[in-house]
C-alpha cells in the first residue's frame, strides 16, 4: 500500500469492464491508470475533506455566476484519451464542450478531459505521485491544473505548455479556460 492507496494491476482492464466493476461497487472511489492499475482511494480525513469541499464550493459558485461552464467534484470519473479513468477533486468543462455531447455521452462516465482540474493533496499523498497525476491530466487535454498542497501552503500550477510554477499567498487567479476565477486560499490554509 502506497500513500494509503490500494493498487490492483489489471493489464487487460477495458473501459467496459471498469464501468461494470464501478457499477457493482458504487460505494468505492476507484481510478484506472493507463497501465491498467486500479487505485482504491481511501476516505478523506477531516482537514482534507474541508479543503476539498472549499475548492468545490468556490469553483461551483463561480461557474454558476459566470455561466460559462460546469464544475464537477471528486465523484466524477473522466475516461481520458490515453485509456485512464481519473477523478479530479474539482474540474471544469466549458458550456460549448458540454453542448457538443449527446444525451448518451452525458450519461455514465464522461469520455473527455476537463479543461481545468484541481487536485487537493492529503497528508498521505506523496508529492511526486500527485505531480505525475497532474502531468497526466495535462497530457490528456487539460489546459490548466492546480495541485494544492495545503500543509505546505502552496499551489503547483501546471499549464498545457509544460510549464509548472509555484504560487503562495492568500489567493490564486485563474487563467486560460477559467480566466476570472479567483480561489481564496485562506480558507484552505486554515486547516494547515
Residue pairs with C-beta under 8 A, 6 or more apart in sequence:
2 126
2 129
3 124
3 125
3 126
3 129
4 42
4 122
4 124
5 39
5 40
5 41
5 42
5 124
6 39
6 40
7 37
7 38
7 39
7 40
8 37
8 38
8 40
9 35
9 36
9 37
9 38
10 17
10 36
10 37
10 38
11 35
11 36
12 36
13 32
13 36
13 38
15 79
15 83
15 85
15 109
18 30
18 32
18 38
18 85
19 108
19 109
21 30
21 38
22 28
22 30
22 77
22 109
28 40
29 40
29 41
29 74
29 75
29 87
30 38
30 39
30 40
30 41
31 38
31 39
31 41
31 77
31 84
31 85
31 86
31 87
32 38
32 39
32 83
32 84
32 85
32 86
33 39
33 84
34 82
34 83
34 84
34 136
41 87
42 124
44 52
44 122
45 122
45 123
47 123
47 150
47 191
48 120
48 121
48 122
48 123
48 150
48 191
50 190
50 191
51 120
51 148
51 150
51 188
51 191
52 73
52 74
52 89
52 90
52 120
54 187
54 188
55 89
55 90
55 118
55 120
55 148
55 183
55 188
56 71
56 73
56 74
56 89
56 90
58 183
58 184
59 71
59 90
59 92
59 118
59 181
59 183
60 71
62 71
62 178
62 180
62 181
62 182
63 69
63 70
63 71
63 92
66 180
67 95
68 94
68 95
69 92
69 93
69 94
69 95
69 97
69 98
69 115
69 177
70 92
70 93
70 95
70 98
71 90
71 91
71 92
72 88
72 90
72 91
72 92
72 93
72 114
73 89
73 90
74 87
74 88
74 89
74 90
75 87
76 87
76 88
76 91
76 110
77 85
77 86
77 87
77 109
77 110
78 85
78 86
78 87
78 88
78 91
78 109
78 110
78 111
78 112
78 113
78 114
79 85
79 109
79 110
79 111
79 112
80 86
80 113
80 136
80 137
80 140
80 141
81 113
81 140
81 141
82 136
82 139
82 140
84 136
84 140
85 109
86 133
86 136
86 137
88 114
88 117
88 118
88 119
88 137
89 118
89 119
89 120
90 117
90 118
90 120
91 114
91 116
91 117
91 118
92 114
92 115
92 116
92 117
92 177
92 178
93 110
93 112
93 114
93 115
94 115
94 177
97 112
97 115
98 106
101 110
101 112
105 111
112 141
113 137
113 140
113 141
113 142
114 137
114 142
115 141
115 142
115 143
115 144
115 176
115 177
115 178
116 142
116 143
116 144
116 145
116 174
116 176
116 177
116 178
117 134
117 137
117 142
117 144
117 145
117 146
118 145
118 146
118 147
118 148
118 183
119 130
119 133
119 134
119 145
119 146
119 147
119 148
120 148
120 150
120 188
121 127
121 130
121 147
121 148
121 149
121 150
121 151
123 151
127 149
130 147
131 147
131 156
131 164
134 145
134 147
134 156
134 158
135 158
137 145
137 158
138 145
138 158
138 159
138 160
138 162
142 158
142 160
143 159
143 160
143 176
143 177
144 157
144 158
144 159
144 160
144 174
144 175
144 176
144 177
144 178
145 157
145 158
146 155
146 156
146 157
146 158
146 172
146 183
147 155
147 156
147 158
148 155
148 185
148 188
149 155
149 156
150 188
150 189
150 191
150 192
151 192
153 168
153 185
153 189
153 192
154 166
154 167
154 168
155 166
155 167
155 168
155 172
155 185
156 164
156 165
156 166
157 164
157 165
157 166
157 167
157 172
158 164
159 176
160 176
169 185
170 184
170 185
170 186
170 189
171 182
171 183
171 184
171 185
171 186
172 182
172 183
172 185
173 181
173 182
174 180
174 181
174 182
174 183
